[in-house]
């Protein structure tokens, strides 16, 4: 059970890192620090979008239309933090009685 707990935490940490990279990169693109006409920047940006769009798309279905403001990354990020904290709070379930 300990291995399951560690695998879940690892997966959530990787998703957290990818989301942070996507959020920071979106800010840099919007403030024109990064340019999507550069091939490397475009590849990274579209790769991150392809990874996270299944998560964001499901959340966008439930959120109201806010015009140009996309709240899906914020909701997903908060949900990820809550999920990680719930796993840490219930870690005793994974570590207890492992004989």
N, C-alpha and C positions, 0 to 999 in steps of 0.2 A: 504494500500500500504506500510505502514511503516513495517508491519509484514513481507511482502514479501522481502523487502530490508534487514531486519535483518536476515531472514532465509537464504537468498543468501550469506550474509557476513559470517554467521556461518558455512555454508557448505564449503565455500572457505577457511575459517580459519582451519577447520578440515583437509581438503585436504592438506593445507600448512604444518600443523604439521606432518601429516603422511609422506609427501615427505621429510621433514627435517629429521625425524627419519630414513627413508630409506637411505637417502644419508649418514648420519653420520654412520649408521650401516654398510653400504657397505665399507666405509673407514676403520672402525675398523676390519672388516673381512679381507680386503685386506692387512692390516698391521699386521695381525695375533694377534690382541689384543683379538678378539672374535673368538671362535672356533665353527664351525657348527656341530661338533660332540656332543656338549652339547645340550640336548633335548630342553631346554627353548629357547636358542639362535636360534636353528633351527626352532622351531615353530614360533617365532616372525618373523624371516627372511622370511620364506615361506608365512606367513600370509601377510606381507607387500608386498611381490612380487605378490601375488594373487590379492591384492587390486589395485596395481598400474600398473600391466601388461596390462590391457585393454587400459589405457591411453598411456603408453609407446609404445605399439604395433602399435597403429595408427600413432604415430609420427615417428616411425622407418621406416614405409613404404615410407615416403617422404624424409627422410634423406639419404645422400649418405653413402656408406659403408666406414667406417673409421677404419676398422680392429678391434683392441682390445679396442678402445675408444668408449664408448656409450654416445652419446650426447643427447639422448632422455630425460633423467631426467633434464638436463639443459634447454632444449627447453620447456619442460612442466612447469618447475619452473618459467621461464621468462614469459610464457603465463599466468600462474596463477597470477603473480604479476601485469601484465598489466590488466587482467580482474578485479582484486580487485580494482586497481586504477581507472579504468573506472567506476566501480560502485560507488566509493566514489565521483568521479567528477560529477556524475549525480544523486547524492543523493537528490537534490532539486526536481527532478521529482517524487520521492517517497514521499517526505514530503510535497510538495506543494498541495494546494487545497484538503485537506482531510476533507472536511465538510460533 
